[in-house]
Amino acid sequence: MLFWLITKMKGQGIMDKPFALIIEDEPEIAALFRYALESAGYRTEIVLNGQVAVEHLSNSRPDVVLLDLRLPVVSGIEILKIIRNDRRFDQTKIIVVSAHAYMVEGLPAEPDYTLLKPISIEQLTMLVSRIKPSKPSYDKIHQSVSVV
C-alpha cells in the first residue's frame, strides 16, 4: 500500500517538487509568498505562529524556509537559531523576511538570504527559482504517509 501511494504521489508530481515552509503570521502575505513559491515549482505549507513552526520543523525537513522575524509565541529569531543548530537542516535554504531593517542586523544566526518587506512577488519568484534544489527533500512526505 505504501509503495502504491508513493508511486501515485510521484505520478502526480508531488514528490518531484521541493518543499517550502512559509512561516509568516499575516495570512495575506503568506498567501502571496505561497503564490510565488508555487509559481517557481515548490509545494508549500504555511504556518502562522512560531510555536506551531517549531513543532512542524520537528517532523519535516523543508528545502526552503521563508521566515518572518516577528511571529507570535516563538520569534523568527529563535526559529532561525533552532534551524541553524540542527544538522538535519544543513541543506535547507533560509530566506528571512522582515519589514524592519534593524532586526536583520546582527542576527545570532546567519540566514542564506534576507528580504525587506514590501517584497516584490516577481523578485521572490526569481530568487526561489534560482535556489531550487535539483533533488527535493522527501522527509515530509515519508513521515506524513502512513501504512494502512
C-alpha positions in Angstrom: 0.0 0.0 0.0 2.8 2.5 0.9 4.6 1.8 -2.4 1.4 2.4 -4.3 0.7 5.6 -2.5 4.3 7.0 -3.1 4.1 5.9 -6.7 0.7 7.7 -7.1 2.1 10.8 -5.5 5.2 10.7 -7.7 2.9 10.3 -10.8 1.0 13.5 -9.7 4.3 15.4 -9.5 4.1 15.9 -5.7 7.4 14.1 -4.9 9.1 15.8 -7.8 8.7 19.3 -6.2 10.9 20.7 -3.5 9.2 21.6 -0.2 9.0 25.1 1.1 7.7 26.0 4.6 6.3 29.5 4.9 6.4 30.9 8.4 4.5 34.2 8.4 1.9 35.4 10.8 0.0 37.6 8.3 -2.3 35.3 6.2 -2.4 37.7 3.2 1.3 38.0 3.0 1.7 34.2 3.5 -0.7 33.7 0.6 1.4 35.9 -1.7 4.5 34.0 -0.7 2.7 30.7 -1.4 1.8 32.1 -4.9 5.5 33.0 -5.6 6.8 29.7 -4.4 4.3 27.5 -6.2 4.8 29.5 -9.4 8.5 28.6 -9.0 7.6 24.9 -8.7 7.5 24.3 -5.0 5.0 22.5 -2.8 4.2 24.7 0.2 2.8 24.7 3.7 2.0 27.8 5.7 2.5 28.2 9.4 1.1 31.3 11.1 2.9 31.2 14.5 6.3 30.4 15.9 5.3 27.6 18.3 3.5 25.7 15.5 6.5 26.3 13.3 8.9 24.7 15.9 6.6 21.7 16.2 6.3 21.4 12.4 10.1 21.6 11.9 10.5 18.6 14.3 8.6 16.5 11.8 9.8 17.8 8.5 12.9 18.9 6.6 12.0 21.7 4.1 14.2 22.6 1.2 13.4 26.3 1.7 12.1 28.2 4.8 10.6 31.6 4.2 10.8 33.1 7.8 9.3 36.2 9.1 11.2 37.5 12.2 8.2 38.9 14.1 6.0 36.0 15.0 3.6 35.3 17.9 4.7 32.9 20.6 8.2 32.0 19.4 10.1 34.6 17.4 11.6 34.1 14.0 15.0 34.8 15.5 14.6 31.8 17.8 13.4 29.7 14.9 16.4 30.7 12.9 18.7 29.6 15.7 16.9 26.3 16.0 17.2 25.6 12.3 20.9 26.6 12.2 21.7 24.4 15.2 20.1 21.3 13.8 22.2 19.3 11.3 19.1 18.0 9.6 18.7 21.4 8.0 22.2 21.8 6.7 20.9 21.8 3.1 17.9 24.0 3.9 17.9 27.5 2.5 16.6 30.1 4.8 15.1 33.3 3.5 14.4 35.8 6.3 11.8 38.4 5.6 11.2 41.5 7.7 9.7 44.9 7.5 12.4 46.2 9.9 16.0 46.5 8.6 17.3 46.9 12.2 16.0 43.4 13.0 18.2 41.7 10.4 21.3 43.4 11.5 23.3 41.3 13.9 21.2 38.2 13.9 22.5 35.5 16.2 22.5 33.0 13.2 23.0 33.7 9.5 20.2 33.3 7.0 21.0 32.4 3.4 19.1 35.4 2.1 17.4 38.5 3.6 14.5 40.3 2.1 12.9 43.5 3.4 9.1 44.0 3.1 7.4 45.0 1.0 8.7 42.2 -1.2 8.2 42.1 -5.0 6.5 38.8 -5.9 8.5 38.7 -9.1 11.7 39.1 -7.2 10.8 36.4 -4.7 9.8 34.0 -7.5 13.1 34.6 -9.3 15.1 34.1 -6.1 13.4 30.8 -5.2 13.7 29.6 -8.8 17.4 30.2 -8.7 17.9 28.3 -5.4 15.6 25.4 -6.1 17.4 22.2 -5.3 17.9 19.6 -8.1 16.7 16.8 -5.7 13.9 17.8 -3.3 13.8 16.5 0.3 11.3 13.7 0.7 11.3 13.6 4.5 8.0 15.4 4.8 6.2 13.0 2.5 7.6 9.9 4.0 6.7 11.0 7.5 3.2 12.0 6.6 2.4 8.8 4.8 1.1 6.0 7.0 0.9 2.3 6.2 -2.7 1.1 6.2 
